[in-house]
Amino acid sequence: MEQQIPIDSLRTDENLPEASITASVARKISDAVYYGSGEWDKIPFTVEIFSSVTLKCDQDVETIRTAHNCAYDMAWDASNEHILKATAGHMIDIKTRLCSGSFPEEG
């Protein structure tokens, strides 16, 4: 998914040279879906989310620092928003599509 959000406070003059700031966040959740009564009756899985944000800003130290902090916060918030949805979606896929034979009550 790609989204463009202009942040006007980072660019004060379009004629001045601009800097490009990128901040990225990778997050991973490992879990298992249990289908039986035994300790080993499980299907392990891992979901990883990678978010990257690039901002354009003026080329001065304070604006670059502000842009970096803003880019990191946006990347973190995006990963936070999507990782729980992706994990829940993966658990549903395991139960209803990938390993549906082990979860007859879900069908």
C-alpha positions as CSV (number, residue, x, y, z in Angstrom):
1,M,0.0,0.0,0.0
2,E,1.3,3.4,-0.9
3,Q,0.0,6.7,0.4
4,Q,1.1,10.3,-0.2
5,I,0.5,12.9,2.5
6,P,2.0,16.4,1.9
7,I,3.5,17.9,5.1
8,D,3.7,21.6,4.2
9,S,5.7,22.6,7.3
10,L,8.8,20.7,6.0
11,R,9.1,22.6,2.8
12,T,9.3,26.4,3.1
13,D,10.5,27.4,-0.4
14,E,10.1,25.2,-3.5
15,N,13.1,26.9,-5.1
16,L,15.6,25.8,-2.4
17,P,17.3,22.4,-2.6
18,E,15.4,19.6,-0.8
19,A,16.5,16.7,1.2
20,S,14.9,13.2,1.1
21,I,14.5,11.5,4.5
22,T,13.5,7.8,4.8
23,A,12.7,5.9,8.1
24,S,11.7,2.3,8.1
25,V,10.3,-0.1,10.7
26,A,10.1,-3.9,10.6
27,R,8.1,-5.8,13.1
28,K,7.4,-9.5,13.5
29,I,5.0,-11.6,15.5
30,S,5.3,-15.4,15.9
31,D,2.4,-17.4,17.2
32,A,0.6,-20.7,16.7
33,V,-2.9,-21.8,16.0
34,Y,-3.9,-24.7,18.3
35,Y,-6.2,-27.4,16.9
36,G,-6.1,-30.3,19.4
37,S,-5.9,-30.9,23.0
38,G,-2.2,-31.8,23.0
39,E,0.7,-29.4,23.6
40,W,2.1,-30.2,20.1
41,D,-1.2,-29.9,18.2
42,K,-0.4,-26.5,16.7
43,I,0.5,-24.8,13.5
44,P,3.2,-22.2,14.0
45,F,3.3,-19.1,11.9
46,T,5.1,-15.7,11.7
47,V,3.8,-12.4,10.3
48,E,6.2,-9.6,9.5
49,I,5.3,-6.1,8.6
50,F,7.7,-3.6,7.0
51,S,6.8,0.1,6.8
52,S,8.9,2.7,5.1
53,V,8.2,6.4,5.0
54,T,10.1,9.0,2.8
55,L,9.6,12.7,3.3
56,K,11.0,15.7,1.4
57,C,12.2,18.6,3.4
58,D,14.4,21.7,3.4
59,Q,18.2,21.1,3.8
60,D,18.8,22.4,7.2
61,V,19.7,20.4,10.4
62,E,16.5,21.2,12.4
63,T,14.1,20.5,9.5
64,I,15.9,17.2,8.7
65,R,15.7,16.1,12.3
66,T,12.0,17.0,12.4
67,A,11.4,15.2,9.2
68,H,13.2,12.1,10.4
69,N,11.2,12.0,13.7
70,C,8.0,12.5,11.8
71,A,8.9,9.7,9.2
72,Y,9.8,7.3,12.0
73,D,6.6,8.0,13.9
74,M,4.5,7.5,10.7
75,A,6.3,4.2,9.9
76,W,5.8,3.0,13.4
77,D,2.1,3.9,13.5
78,A,1.5,2.2,10.1
79,S,3.2,-1.0,11.2
80,N,1.2,-0.9,14.5
81,E,-2.1,-0.4,12.6
82,H,-1.5,-3.3,10.2
83,I,0.3,-6.0,12.2
84,L,-2.7,-7.0,14.3
85,K,-5.0,-7.1,11.3
86,A,-2.4,-9.2,9.3
87,T,-2.0,-11.6,12.3
88,A,-5.8,-12.1,12.7
89,G,-6.2,-12.5,8.9
90,H,-3.5,-15.1,8.8
91,M,-5.0,-17.1,11.7
92,I,-8.4,-17.1,9.8
93,D,-6.7,-18.3,6.6
94,I,-5.0,-21.1,8.5
95,K,-8.3,-22.2,10.0
96,T,-10.5,-21.8,7.0
97,R,-8.3,-22.3,3.9
98,L,-4.7,-23.6,4.5
99,C,-5.4,-26.3,7.1
100,S,-9.2,-26.4,7.2
101,G,-9.2,-30.2,7.8
102,S,-7.7,-29.6,11.3
103,F,-10.5,-27.1,12.2
104,P,-13.9,-28.6,11.2
105,E,-15.7,-26.4,13.7
106,E,-14.5,-23.3,11.7
107,G,-15.8,-24.5,8.4
